[in-house]
């Protein structure tokens, strides 16, 4: 690939990262719109932990062994690691930027910010309604189960989730799975589980420590992001494969479950936006409705740009 083509991959990663940092907008949708979804899914599916372990020996010998270098290069090309690496750099750089921006708005305009998230999620559910199949009793049960699980998970009890490394690892693993699913947002998973504000806060604190040159101030935020990243890598290599398998073998039921999850998760932005509001009056309703409508417009625009979301 030429330098210009690699720049294009990086910029697509930036767009995906910006989308993944906002609940309701899916990085997978951006990948679909920009024409790299098929390559992304194929690259993720080709990541084989056993093959990576088998490369340890050749990688050690690579500096002095031409055959080992060729082996390593061939396997990395086969797994499309170079594509994922460039895409990942763009994605991470955008996530850091957008997460800091979102944290600012959460601190200064919480009602409007969560209302915007609500509009994003609601529009995503409406866009994906055609993927819902309730023609069999089993799929109806799946839909109800998905809605109830998300509704309960996004209730007040979410604030009681522990903030230790195990929970951080698991939410990282779960959130990354959404990257390969158009219409499903990893940040929405974090929001539903009550971890979104915590993770954006960690990004904000870590960024401030790095920019100030005070690496000693990374502390808990740096540890949180490291554990989350490890969980995301494990999720990419394992849970994402499970989701891909479910889509291949139980396509309609899996999509029905995912859309129902999103619908149930609508409770989270509503509850969080009104958490510090003493009385819900006309002014509060208007403050919520405006940003929510803007969120709906954003998703509709993305959906039309992509010619409709199709998950194969």
C-alpha positions as CSV (number, residue, x, y, z in Angstrom):
1,X,0.0,0.0,0.0
2,X,1.1,3.6,-0.7
3,X,1.6,6.2,2.0
4,X,-1.6,7.9,0.9
5,X,-3.5,4.6,1.4
6,X,-2.0,4.1,4.8
7,X,-3.1,7.6,5.7
8,X,-6.6,6.7,4.6
9,X,-6.5,3.7,6.9
10,X,-5.3,5.9,9.8
11,X,-8.0,8.5,9.2
12,X,-10.7,5.8,9.1
13,X,-9.3,4.7,12.5
14,X,-9.7,8.2,13.7
15,X,-13.3,8.3,12.6
16,X,-14.0,4.9,14.3
17,X,-12.3,6.0,17.5
18,X,-14.3,9.2,17.6
19,X,-17.5,7.2,17.1
20,X,-16.6,4.5,19.7
21,X,-16.0,7.2,22.4
22,X,-19.6,8.3,22.2
23,X,-22.5,6.1,23.4
24,X,-24.9,5.3,20.6
25,X,-22.5,5.7,17.7
26,X,-20.8,2.5,16.5
27,X,-17.2,2.3,15.2
28,X,-18.5,-0.7,13.3
29,X,-20.9,1.5,11.4
30,X,-18.1,3.9,10.5
31,X,-16.1,1.0,9.2
32,X,-19.0,-0.1,7.1
33,X,-19.6,3.5,5.7
34,X,-15.9,4.0,4.9
35,X,-15.6,0.6,3.1
36,X,-13.2,-1.3,5.5
37,X,-15.7,-3.4,7.4
38,X,-15.1,-6.6,5.5
39,X,-11.3,-6.2,5.9
40,X,-11.6,-5.4,9.6
41,X,-13.8,-8.4,10.4
42,X,-11.4,-10.7,8.4
43,X,-8.4,-9.3,10.1
44,X,-9.9,-9.7,13.6
45,X,-10.9,-13.3,12.7
46,X,-7.4,-14.1,11.5
47,X,-5.8,-13.1,14.8
48,X,-4.9,-16.5,16.2
49,X,-3.2,-16.6,19.7
50,X,-1.6,-19.9,18.9
51,X,0.0,-18.5,15.7
52,X,1.2,-15.5,17.7
53,X,2.9,-17.7,20.2
54,X,4.4,-19.7,17.5
55,X,6.0,-16.5,16.2
56,X,7.9,-15.9,19.4
57,X,10.8,-18.2,18.4
58,X,11.3,-16.8,14.9
59,X,10.9,-13.2,16.2
60,X,13.8,-13.8,18.6
61,X,16.0,-15.1,15.8
62,X,14.8,-12.5,13.2
63,X,17.7,-10.0,13.7
64,X,20.2,-12.6,12.6
65,X,18.1,-15.1,10.6
66,X,16.7,-14.1,7.2
67,X,14.4,-17.2,7.1
68,X,13.0,-16.3,10.5
69,X,12.4,-12.7,9.4
70,X,10.5,-14.0,6.3
71,X,8.4,-16.2,8.5
72,X,7.5,-13.4,10.9
73,X,6.8,-11.0,8.0
74,X,4.6,-13.6,6.2
75,X,2.5,-14.4,9.3
76,X,2.0,-10.7,10.1
77,X,0.9,-10.0,6.6
78,X,-1.4,-13.0,6.6
79,X,-3.1,-11.8,9.8
80,X,-3.2,-8.2,8.4
81,X,-1.5,-7.0,11.6
82,X,-0.1,-3.9,9.8
83,X,-3.6,-2.8,8.8
84,X,-4.9,-3.4,12.4
85,X,-1.9,-1.5,13.9
86,X,-2.4,1.6,11.7
87,X,-6.1,1.5,12.2
88,X,-5.6,1.1,16.0
89,X,-3.3,4.1,16.3
90,X,-5.9,6.3,14.6
91,X,-8.6,4.8,16.8
92,X,-6.7,5.4,20.1
93,X,-5.7,8.9,19.2
94,X,-9.3,9.8,18.5
95,X,-10.7,8.1,21.6
96,X,-8.3,10.1,23.8
97,X,-9.3,13.4,22.2
98,X,-13.0,12.7,22.2
99,X,-13.0,11.2,25.7
100,X,-11.5,14.4,27.1
101,X,-14.0,16.5,25.2
102,X,-16.9,14.3,26.5
103,X,-15.6,14.5,30.1
104,X,-15.7,18.3,29.8
105,X,-19.3,18.3,28.7
106,X,-20.3,15.7,31.4
107,X,-18.8,18.0,34.0
108,X,-20.3,21.3,32.7
109,X,-23.6,20.2,30.9
110,X,-24.6,16.8,32.2
111,X,-28.3,17.0,31.3
112,X,-27.6,18.0,27.7
113,X,-24.8,15.5,27.3
114,X,-26.8,12.5,28.5
115,X,-29.7,13.7,26.4
116,X,-27.5,13.7,23.3
117,X,-26.5,10.2,24.2
118,X,-30.2,9.2,24.5
119,X,-30.9,10.5,21.1
120,X,-27.9,8.6,19.6
121,X,-29.0,5.3,21.2
122,X,-32.7,5.8,20.4
123,X,-32.0,6.5,16.7
124,X,-29.6,3.5,16.6
125,X,-32.4,1.3,17.8
126,X,-34.8,2.6,15.2
127,X,-32.3,2.2,12.4
128,X,-31.8,-1.4,13.4
129,X,-35.4,-2.3,13.9
130,X,-35.5,-4.1,10.5
131,X,-32.9,-6.5,12.0
132,X,-35.3,-7.6,14.8
133,X,-37.1,-10.9,14.2
134,X,-40.0,-11.8,16.5
135,X,-41.5,-14.5,14.3
136,X,-40.8,-17.4,16.7
137,X,-41.4,-17.8,20.5
138,X,-37.7,-18.4,21.0
139,X,-36.8,-15.0,19.5
140,X,-39.4,-13.2,21.5
141,X,-37.9,-14.7,24.6
142,X,-34.4,-13.6,23.4
143,X,-35.7,-10.1,22.8
144,X,-37.4,-9.8,26.2
145,X,-34.3,-11.2,27.9
146,X,-32.0,-8.7,26.2
147,X,-34.3,-5.8,27.1
148,X,-34.7,-6.8,30.7
149,X,-30.9,-7.5,31.2
150,X,-30.0,-4.0,29.9
151,X,-32.8,-2.3,31.7
152,X,-31.8,-3.8,35.0
153,X,-28.0,-3.3,34.4
154,X,-28.6,0.4,33.6
155,X,-30.5,1.0,36.8
156,X,-29.3,2.6,40.1
157,X,-27.5,-0.7,41.1
158,X,-24.9,0.0,38.4
159,X,-23.2,2.5,40.7
160,X,-22.6,-0.3,43.2
161,X,-20.4,-2.3,40.7
162,X,-16.9,-2.7,42.1
163,X,-14.2,-0.7,40.5
164,X,-11.5,-3.2,40.9
165,X,-9.3,-4.7,38.1
166,X,-11.5,-7.7,37.5
167,X,-14.5,-5.5,36.6
168,X,-12.3,-3.2,34.5
169,X,-10.9,-6.1,32.6
170,X,-14.3,-7.6,31.9
171,X,-15.9,-4.3,30.7
172,X,-12.9,-3.8,28.4
173,X,-13.4,-7.2,27.0
174,X,-17.1,-6.6,26.5
175,X,-16.8,-3.1,25.0
176,X,-14.3,-4.1,22.3
177,X,-16.8,-6.7,20.9
178,X,-19.0,-3.8,19.8
179,X,-16.2,-2.6,17.4
180,X,-17.0,-5.4,15.0
181,X,-20.8,-4.9,15.1
182,X,-22.3,-2.0,13.1
183,X,-25.0,-0.2,15.1
184,X,-23.8,-1.5,18.5
185,X,-21.7,1.0,20.6
186,X,-18.9,-0.1,23.0
187,X,-19.4,3.1,24.9
188,X,-23.1,2.3,25.4
189,X,-22.0,-0.9,27.1
190,X,-19.8,1.2,29.4
191,X,-22.7,3.6,30.0
192,X,-25.1,0.8,30.8
193,X,-22.7,-0.7,33.3
194,X,-22.1,2.6,35.0
195,X,-18.4,2.6,33.8
196,X,-18.5,5.3,31.1
197,X,-17.9,8.3,33.3
198,X,-15.2,6.4,35.2
199,X,-13.3,5.5,32.0
200,X,-13.5,8.9,30.4
201,X,-12.4,10.4,33.7
202,X,-9.4,8.0,33.7
203,X,-8.5,9.1,30.1
204,X,-8.8,12.7,31.1
205,X,-6.5,12.3,34.2
206,X,-4.0,10.2,32.3
207,X,-3.8,12.7,29.5
208,X,-3.3,15.6,31.9
209,X,-0.5,13.7,33.6
210,X,1.3,12.9,30.3
211,X,0.9,16.4,28.9
212,X,2.2,18.0,32.1
213,X,5.2,15.6,32.1
214,X,4.2,14.4,35.6
215,X,4.1,10.6,34.8
216,X,4.1,9.9,38.6
217,X,0.6,11.3,38.7
218,X,-0.7,8.6,36.4
219,X,-1.4,6.4,39.4
220,X,-4.9,4.8,39.5
221,X,-5.9,6.2,36.1
222,X,-2.9,4.7,34.3
223,X,-3.5,1.3,36.0
224,X,-7.2,1.5,35.1
225,X,-6.5,2.2,31.4
226,X,-3.8,-0.6,31.3
227,X,-6.2,-3.2,32.7
228,X,-9.0,-2.0,30.4
229,X,-6.7,-2.3,27.4
230,X,-5.6,-5.8,28.4
231,X,-9.2,-6.8,28.7
232,X,-9.9,-5.3,25.3
233,X,-7.1,-7.3,23.7
234,X,-8.4,-10.5,25.3
235,X,-11.9,-9.7,24.2
236,X,-10.8,-9.1,20.7
237,X,-9.1,-12.5,20.6
238,X,-11.9,-14.4,22.3
239,X,-15.3,-12.8,23.0
240,X,-15.4,-11.1,19.6
241,X,-15.0,-14.6,18.0
242,X,-18.0,-15.8,20.1
243,X,-20.1,-12.9,18.8
244,X,-19.0,-13.6,15.2
245,X,-19.9,-17.3,15.7
246,X,-23.3,-16.4,17.1
247,X,-24.0,-14.1,14.1
248,X,-23.0,-16.8,11.7
249,X,-25.1,-19.6,13.3
250,X,-27.9,-17.7,14.9
251,X,-28.0,-14.5,12.9
252,X,-31.6,-13.3,13.5
253,X,-31.7,-14.3,17.2
254,X,-28.3,-12.6,17.9
255,X,-29.3,-9.3,16.2
256,X,-32.7,-9.3,18.0
257,X,-30.9,-9.8,21.3
258,X,-28.4,-7.0,20.5
259,X,-31.1,-4.5,19.5
260,X,-33.2,-5.3,22.5
261,X,-30.1,-4.7,24.7
262,X,-29.8,-1.2,23.2
263,X,-33.5,-0.5,23.8
264,X,-33.2,-1.5,27.4
265,X,-30.1,0.5,27.9
266,X,-32.1,3.7,27.1
267,X,-32.8,3.8,30.8
268,X,-29.2,4.8,31.6
269,X,-28.9,8.2,29.8
270,X,-32.4,9.2,31.1
271,X,-31.6,8.3,34.7
272,X,-28.2,9.9,34.6
273,X,-29.4,13.1,33.0
274,X,-32.0,13.6,35.7
275,X,-29.8,12.4,38.6
276,X,-29.1,15.9,39.9
277,X,-32.4,17.5,38.8
278,X,-34.7,18.3,41.7
279,X,-37.9,18.9,39.6
280,X,-38.6,17.9,36.1
281,X,-40.3,21.0,34.5
282,X,-40.8,22.4,31.0
283,X,-37.3,23.9,31.1
284,X,-35.7,20.6,31.9
285,X,-37.7,18.8,29.3
286,X,-36.7,21.3,26.6
287,X,-33.0,21.1,27.7
288,X,-33.3,17.3,27.3
289,X,-35.3,17.4,24.0
290,X,-32.9,19.6,22.0
291,X,-29.7,17.6,22.4
292,X,-31.7,14.4,22.1
293,X,-33.0,15.5,18.7
294,X,-29.5,16.5,17.6
295,X,-28.3,12.9,18.5
296,X,-31.1,11.5,16.4
297,X,-30.1,13.7,13.4
298,X,-26.4,12.5,13.7
299,X,-27.4,8.8,13.6
300,X,-29.8,9.4,10.7
301,X,-27.1,11.2,8.8
302,X,-24.6,8.4,9.3
303,X,-27.2,5.8,8.3
304,X,-28.0,7.6,5.1
305,X,-24.3,8.2,4.3
306,X,-23.8,4.4,4.5
307,X,-26.9,3.6,2.5
308,X,-28.4,1.8,5.5
309,X,-26.8,-0.5,8.1
310,X,-26.5,-4.1,6.9
311,X,-24.9,-6.7,9.2
312,X,-24.0,-9.8,7.2
